[in-house]
Amino acid sequence: MASPGKKSFLLRVDPALWEEIERLAAQELRSVNAQVEYLLREALARRGRQPAPKAPREKPPPG
């Protein structure tokens, strides 16, 4: 199940590429999903493209 505010989609990846992503994720203490998102953001930044910043979530009032 996807986290609120996250888009989920199916991605088919070459098994050798997937193994490298898994290895890198483990080295950087990230989940594979977080690693893929990190790599995508890094690739966008290299191309001068940045996603819009997330709006801060409002905290419910105390009580």
C-alpha positions, -999 to 999 in steps of 0.1 A, spaced: 0 0 0 13 34 -9 19 61 16 -5 90 16 5 116 -10 27 91 -29 20 78 -64 25 41 -69 33 24 -102 47 -8 -117 83 -6 -129 100 -34 -148 137 -34 -144 165 -55 -157 175 -80 -129 212 -69 -130 202 -33 -126 178 -42 -97 206 -60 -79 229 -30 -81 201 -7 -68 195 -32 -39 233 -32 -32 235 6 -33 204 10 -11 219 -14 15 252 6 15 233 39 20 209 25 46 178 32 24 150 10 13 151 1 -24 120 23 -29 137 53 -12 169 46 -33 150 46 -66 133 79 -56 167 94 -45 182 84 -79 153 99 -98 156 132 -79 194 132 -84 189 126 -122 163 154 -124 186 178 -105 215 171 -130 191 181 -158 181 213 -140 146 200 -132 133 200 -97 99 188 -85 77 214 -67 84 215 -30 60 196 -8 35 218 11 41 213 49 15 191 66 -7 208 91 -6 194 126 -39 187 143 -47 211 172 -36 197 206 -62 179 228 
